[in-house]
Amino acid sequence: MKILKIYMQNTTMKKLFFISLIAVAFLSCKNETKSTEATGSQVSAEGPERTAKQSDGLTLLKGDFVYYDGAAVLQTHANIYGVFVTDKMHELEKLVQEYKTAPTDMIPVEIRGKITDQKDDKILWEHKVEIVEILNVYEPKKEDNDVVKLSE
């Protein structure tokens, strides 16, 4: 009988221990979520912490630019954008001429622009961009020149 009492006490203690352990773990997770929200460590894209450049609706794009035969294209690591032919696009074309060795060379650039997916009669690419600001034009790296020329 004495052994049964000790066993019952131990199983009751084990149950209480596991229940309290689960309760502490659950409450700790709940407090962690509250503390993250209370400190405000998550910055919203629409919050007041945004700078003026982040609030102007423009997107920063880095990629390879080419303008040939009346059509302009910007190829980023994720997408290919048809570029609207505007004064800024012509300004960018003048800047990239310095680095071109052939008319179809793609030159690395960094721009800010307005992205749209609206239908256009001239630009048939799904994604389109209007260049608003030219940030940088980079000299192409020799090892990135992977164009195969079939004839001279």
Backbone as JSON, one array per atom type, in Angstrom:
{
  "sequence": "MKILKIYMQNTTMKKLFFISLIAVAFLSCKNETKSTEATGSQVSAEGPERTAKQSDGLTLLKGDFVYYDGAAVLQTHANIYGVFVTDKMHELEKLVQEYKTAPTDMIPVEIRGKITDQKDDKILWEHKVEIVEILNVYEPKKEDNDVVKLSE",
  "N": [[0.81, -1.18, 0.0], [1.93, 1.21, 0.75], [3.78, 1.56, -1.28], [2.14, 1.97, -3.47], [1.0, 4.46, -2.8], [3.28, 6.09, -2.95], [3.94, 5.73, -5.64], [1.64, 6.83, -6.85], [1.87, 9.45, -6.0], [4.2, 10.15, -7.35], [3.45, 9.86, -10.1], [1.43, 11.74, -10.19], [2.93, 13.98, -9.6], [4.61, 13.95, -11.82], [2.77, 14.41, -13.86], [1.83, 16.95, -13.12], [4.23, 18.34, -13.38], [4.77, 18.13, -16.18], [2.48, 19.38, -17.21], [2.78, 21.98, -16.18], [5.18, 22.61, -17.42], [4.45, 22.64, -20.14], [2.57, 24.71, -20.05], [4.22, 26.89, -19.33], [5.93, 26.99, -21.55], [4.07, 27.58, -23.57], [3.08, 30.07, -22.69], [5.42, 31.54, -22.77], [5.96, 31.73, -25.51], [3.77, 33.24, -26.26], [4.26, 35.63, -24.88], [6.59, 36.39, -26.16], [5.73, 37.11, -28.72], [4.15, 39.29, -28.07], [6.12, 41.01, -27.04], [7.65, 41.54, -29.33], [5.81, 42.95, -30.87], [5.36, 45.08, -29.18], [7.83, 46.39, -29.0], [8.15, 47.18, -31.57], [9.82, 46.19, -33.59], [9.38, 45.26, -36.11], [9.31, 46.77, -39.14], [7.05, 48.46, -41.02], [6.28, 48.61, -44.51], [4.77, 50.73, -45.19], [5.0, 52.54, -43.19], [5.8, 55.43, -41.07], [8.53, 55.53, -41.01], [9.66, 55.42, -43.46], [11.7, 56.75, -46.08], [11.82, 59.77, -48.11], [12.42, 59.02, -50.74], [11.6, 56.38, -50.71], [8.92, 56.65, -50.57], [7.96, 57.67, -52.92], [6.88, 56.07, -54.88], [8.46, 54.92, -56.83], [10.6, 52.36, -58.23], [13.64, 50.72, -57.52], [15.86, 49.51, -59.87], [18.24, 47.22, -61.01], [20.21, 46.21, -63.63], [20.84, 44.91, -66.98], [21.0, 47.03, -69.73], [19.75, 47.75, -72.97], [19.43, 49.48, -76.03], [18.14, 49.33, -79.12], [17.46, 49.71, -82.5], [15.09, 51.25, -82.13], [13.86, 50.06, -79.95], [13.86, 49.46, -76.45], [15.27, 47.66, -73.73], [15.39, 46.37, -70.43], [17.1, 44.12, -68.58], [16.82, 42.42, -65.67], [17.91, 40.47, -62.79], [15.66, 39.03, -62.2], [13.48, 39.68, -63.92], [12.45, 40.73, -67.25], [12.2, 43.86, -68.65], [10.31, 45.93, -70.74], [11.24, 49.06, -71.96], [9.95, 52.28, -71.78], [10.2, 54.65, -74.38], [11.54, 57.55, -73.74], [12.62, 60.93, -72.87], [14.41, 60.58, -70.73], [15.19, 57.94, -71.15], [16.57, 58.21, -73.55], [18.62, 59.82, -72.61], [19.9, 58.0, -70.9], [20.73, 56.18, -72.84], [22.68, 57.68, -74.19], [24.58, 57.8, -72.16], [25.36, 55.11, -71.88], [26.58, 54.6, -74.31], [29.31, 55.06, -74.22], [30.43, 52.71, -73.25], [29.79, 50.73, -75.05], [30.68, 48.33, -77.5], [29.54, 47.13, -79.61], [26.43, 47.65, -81.34], [24.4, 46.17, -80.12], [25.2, 45.57, -77.56], [24.75, 44.88, -74.11], [24.53, 46.91, -71.3], [25.44, 47.26, -67.9], [23.28, 48.87, -65.62], [21.82, 51.13, -63.22], [18.78, 52.15, -62.17], [15.92, 54.21, -61.3], [12.47, 53.79, -61.48], [9.07, 53.83, -62.83], [7.08, 51.07, -62.65], [4.95, 49.14, -64.7], [2.23, 47.05, -65.75], [0.47, 47.39, -67.71], [-1.24, 47.13, -70.86], [0.37, 47.85, -73.97], [0.78, 49.34, -77.16], [3.22, 49.38, -78.53], [5.23, 48.26, -76.88], [5.7, 45.01, -76.16], [6.45, 43.41, -74.07], [5.69, 41.79, -70.97], [6.17, 43.11, -68.51], [6.75, 46.52, -67.93], [8.71, 49.54, -67.86], [9.12, 52.92, -66.93], [11.69, 55.11, -67.12], [12.74, 57.19, -64.56], [14.76, 58.2, -62.99], [18.25, 58.19, -63.31], [20.69, 56.35, -61.85], [23.25, 54.99, -61.83], [25.74, 54.03, -64.24], [27.47, 51.3, -65.3], [30.69, 49.99, -66.17], [30.86, 47.26, -68.34], [31.76, 43.96, -67.29], [34.51, 42.04, -68.43], [34.43, 39.24, -68.26], [31.73, 38.76, -68.23], [30.9, 38.86, -70.8], [29.3, 36.97, -72.7], [28.44, 36.54, -75.28], [27.85, 34.99, -78.34], [29.19, 35.38, -81.45], [28.15, 34.96, -84.7], [28.92, 35.78, -87.25], [31.04, 38.15, -88.85]],
  "CA": [[0.0, 0.0, 0.0], [2.82, 2.34, 0.83], [4.39, 1.7, -2.59], [1.11, 2.54, -4.33], [0.9, 5.88, -2.47], [4.48, 6.76, -3.48], [3.8, 5.72, -7.09], [0.59, 7.79, -7.2], [2.42, 10.79, -5.81], [5.17, 10.39, -8.43], [2.76, 10.1, -11.37], [0.77, 13.03, -10.06], [3.99, 15.0, -9.7], [5.05, 13.96, -13.21], [1.72, 15.07, -14.64], [1.88, 18.38, -12.8], [5.46, 18.88, -13.94], [4.6, 18.26, -17.63], [1.46, 20.39, -17.47], [3.37, 23.29, -15.92], [6.18, 22.83, -18.45], [3.72, 23.01, -21.36], [1.99, 26.03, -19.83], [5.31, 27.88, -19.36], [6.37, 27.1, -22.94], [3.01, 28.27, -24.31], [3.03, 31.47, -22.26], [6.65, 32.19, -23.24], [5.76, 32.06, -26.92], [2.79, 34.32, -26.32], [4.93, 36.84, -24.43], [7.56, 36.76, -27.17], [4.99, 37.8, -29.77], [3.78, 40.6, -27.54], [7.29, 41.88, -26.9], [8.02, 41.98, -30.66], [4.87, 43.97, -31.28], [5.49, 46.24, -28.3], [9.04, 47.15, -29.31], [8.04, 47.71, -32.93], [10.98, 45.82, -34.38], [8.97, 45.03, -37.49], [9.05, 48.04, -39.79], [6.11, 48.31, -42.12], [6.65, 49.32, -45.74], [3.94, 51.92, -45.3], [5.14, 53.29, -41.95], [6.4, 56.77, -41.13], [9.99, 55.41, -41.06], [10.09, 55.44, -44.85], [12.31, 58.0, -46.55], [11.09, 60.4, -49.21], [12.62, 58.21, -51.95], [10.82, 55.15, -50.6], [7.5, 56.99, -50.61], [7.58, 58.31, -54.18], [6.26, 55.11, -55.79], [9.42, 54.43, -57.82], [11.28, 51.12, -57.89], [15.05, 50.64, -57.88], [16.13, 48.37, -60.74], [19.62, 47.03, -61.45], [20.22, 45.19, -64.68], [21.52, 45.21, -68.23], [20.17, 47.87, -70.6], [20.11, 47.85, -74.38], [18.5, 50.2, -76.91], [18.54, 48.99, -80.48], [16.42, 49.77, -83.54], [13.86, 51.85, -81.62], [13.3, 49.32, -78.81], [14.74, 49.44, -75.28], [14.99, 46.57, -72.8], [16.18, 46.28, -69.21], [17.04, 42.75, -68.07], [17.3, 42.28, -64.3], [18.09, 39.06, -62.44], [14.36, 38.39, -62.03], [12.52, 39.98, -64.98], [12.85, 41.54, -68.41], [11.28, 44.99, -68.75], [10.32, 46.82, -71.89], [11.46, 50.42, -71.46], [9.28, 53.32, -72.56], [11.13, 55.56, -75.03], [11.32, 58.92, -73.25], [13.85, 61.72, -72.83], [15.33, 59.94, -69.76], [15.73, 56.75, -71.78], [17.58, 58.69, -74.5], [19.75, 60.26, -71.79], [20.59, 56.77, -70.49], [21.37, 55.62, -74.03], [23.9, 58.45, -74.42], [25.56, 57.43, -71.13], [25.87, 53.75, -72.1], [27.34, 54.57, -75.56], [30.73, 55.05, -73.87], [30.86, 51.35, -72.94], [29.38, 49.79, -76.09], [31.58, 48.02, -78.61], [28.62, 46.76, -80.68], [25.14, 48.3, -81.07], [23.51, 45.32, -79.32], [25.78, 45.29, -76.24], [23.95, 45.22, -72.93], [25.39, 47.61, -70.34], [24.84, 47.28, -66.55], [22.81, 50.18, -65.16], [21.0, 51.2, -62.01], [17.82, 53.23, -62.4], [14.66, 54.2, -60.55], [11.42, 54.03, -62.45], [7.69, 53.41, -62.59], [6.8, 49.78, -63.28], [3.55, 48.93, -65.04], [1.91, 45.85, -66.51], [-0.63, 47.76, -68.62], [-1.03, 46.84, -72.28], [0.93, 48.93, -74.77], [0.81, 48.96, -78.58], [4.59, 49.22, -79.02], [6.01, 47.39, -76.0], [4.97, 43.76, -76.0], [6.88, 42.72, -72.85], [4.66, 41.8, -69.91], [6.52, 44.16, -67.55], [7.28, 47.72, -68.57], [9.22, 50.52, -66.91], [9.44, 54.26, -67.4], [12.85, 55.58, -66.36], [12.54, 58.5, -63.96], [16.04, 58.67, -62.45], [19.42, 57.36, -63.65], [21.59, 56.38, -60.69], [24.61, 54.59, -62.21], [26.03, 53.25, -65.44], [28.7, 50.58, -64.96], [31.44, 49.37, -67.25], [30.62, 45.82, -68.31], [32.92, 43.12, -66.97], [34.93, 41.24, -69.6], [34.01, 37.85, -68.08], [30.29, 38.67, -68.45], [30.65, 38.93, -72.23], [29.08, 35.59, -73.13], [27.74, 36.6, -76.56], [28.49, 34.26, -79.43], [29.0, 36.06, -82.73], [28.17, 33.98, -85.78], [29.64, 36.3, -88.41], [31.57, 39.51, -88.67]],
  "C": [[0.87, 1.26, 0.0], [3.46, 2.61, -0.53], [3.39, 2.33, -3.56], [0.96, 4.04, -4.08], [2.09, 6.65, -3.06], [4.38, 6.83, -5.01], [2.77, 6.74, -7.55], [1.12, 9.21, -7.06], [3.4, 11.13, -6.95], [4.48, 10.64, -9.76], [2.0, 11.41, -11.34], [1.78, 14.16, -10.2], [4.48, 15.11, -11.14], [4.03, 14.7, -14.07], [1.73, 16.57, -14.4], [3.11, 19.05, -13.42], [5.3, 19.11, -15.45], [3.55, 19.3, -17.99], [2.03, 21.79, -17.25], [4.43, 23.63, -16.97], [5.53, 23.28, -19.76], [3.12, 24.4, -21.22], [3.05, 27.13, -19.91], [5.78, 28.08, -20.8], [5.34, 27.87, -23.76], [2.98, 29.75, -23.97], [4.28, 32.22, -22.71], [6.52, 32.6, -24.7], [4.8, 33.24, -27.06], [3.43, 35.64, -25.9], [5.95, 37.32, -25.47], [6.89, 37.53, -28.3], [4.6, 39.19, -29.31], [4.98, 41.52, -27.46], [7.76, 42.37, -28.27], [7.11, 43.1, -31.13], [5.05, 45.24, -30.45], [6.72, 47.07, -28.64], [9.01, 47.73, -30.71], [9.23, 47.36, -33.79], [10.63, 45.48, -35.81], [8.58, 46.37, -38.1], [8.16, 47.8, -40.99], [6.59, 49.11, -43.32], [5.87, 50.61, -45.89], [4.08, 52.84, -44.08], [5.79, 54.65, -42.13], [7.92, 56.73, -41.19], [10.53, 55.47, -42.47], [10.69, 56.79, -45.21], [11.48, 58.56, -47.7], [11.23, 59.58, -50.49], [11.82, 56.93, -51.9], [9.33, 55.43, -50.75], [7.05, 57.55, -51.95], [7.0, 57.35, -55.21], [7.19, 54.56, -56.86], [10.11, 53.17, -57.3], [12.73, 51.19, -58.36], [15.27, 49.38, -58.69], [17.6, 48.37, -61.14], [19.61, 45.93, -62.49], [20.97, 45.67, -65.9], [20.55, 45.9, -69.19], [20.69, 47.81, -72.02], [19.0, 48.62, -75.1], [18.99, 49.97, -78.32], [17.32, 49.04, -81.39], [15.07, 50.23, -83.0], [13.22, 51.13, -80.44], [14.33, 49.27, -77.68], [14.28, 48.36, -74.32], [15.92, 46.68, -71.61], [16.0, 44.88, -68.66], [17.65, 42.72, -66.67], [17.49, 40.79, -64.01], [16.76, 38.32, -62.37], [13.42, 38.56, -63.22], [13.19, 40.69, -66.15], [11.77, 42.6, -68.57], [11.43, 45.66, -70.1], [10.41, 48.23, -71.36], [10.75, 51.4, -72.38], [10.33, 54.28, -73.12], [10.74, 56.98, -74.65], [12.64, 59.67, -73.3], [14.87, 61.1, -71.88], [15.95, 58.69, -70.37], [16.81, 57.14, -72.79], [18.82, 59.19, -73.76], [20.57, 59.05, -71.32], [21.33, 56.15, -71.67], [22.67, 56.37, -74.34], [24.98, 58.07, -73.41], [26.15, 56.04, -71.37], [26.69, 53.64, -73.38], [28.85, 54.47, -75.31], [31.26, 53.63, -73.7], [30.53, 50.34, -74.03], [30.48, 49.59, -77.12], [30.77, 47.58, -79.83], [27.26, 47.37, -80.34], [24.21, 47.48, -80.16], [24.09, 44.95, -77.96], [24.84, 45.72, -75.13], [24.89, 45.76, -71.86], [24.7, 47.62, -68.97], [24.51, 48.7, -66.1], [22.03, 50.01, -63.87], [20.09, 52.41, -62.17], [16.69, 53.15, -61.37], [13.58, 54.53, -61.54], [10.06, 53.55, -62.0], [7.43, 52.13, -63.36], [5.3, 49.67, -63.52], [3.41, 47.63, -65.81], [0.77, 46.12, -67.5], [-0.25, 47.45, -70.06], [-0.51, 48.08, -73.0], [1.04, 48.45, -76.21], [2.23, 48.65, -79.06], [5.4, 48.24, -78.2], [5.2, 46.13, -75.7], [5.42, 42.94, -74.79], [5.78, 42.82, -71.81], [4.91, 42.93, -68.92], [7.16, 45.31, -68.31], [7.75, 48.7, -67.5], [9.45, 51.85, -67.63], [10.57, 54.79, -66.52], [12.58, 56.99, -65.87], [13.88, 59.08, -63.49], [17.13, 57.67, -62.83], [20.4, 57.49, -62.49], [23.03, 56.07, -61.08], [24.61, 53.89, -63.55], [27.39, 52.63, -65.19], [29.38, 50.07, -66.23], [31.2, 47.87, -67.2], [31.9, 45.05, -68.02], [33.23, 42.24, -68.17], [34.44, 39.8, -69.48], [32.5, 37.67, -68.26], [29.93, 38.69, -69.94], [30.51, 37.52, -72.78], [28.28, 35.53, -74.44], [28.53, 35.84, -77.6], [28.16, 34.97, -80.74], [29.16, 35.05, -83.85], [28.93, 34.47, -87.0], [30.07, 37.73, -88.11], [31.08, 40.39, -89.77]]
}
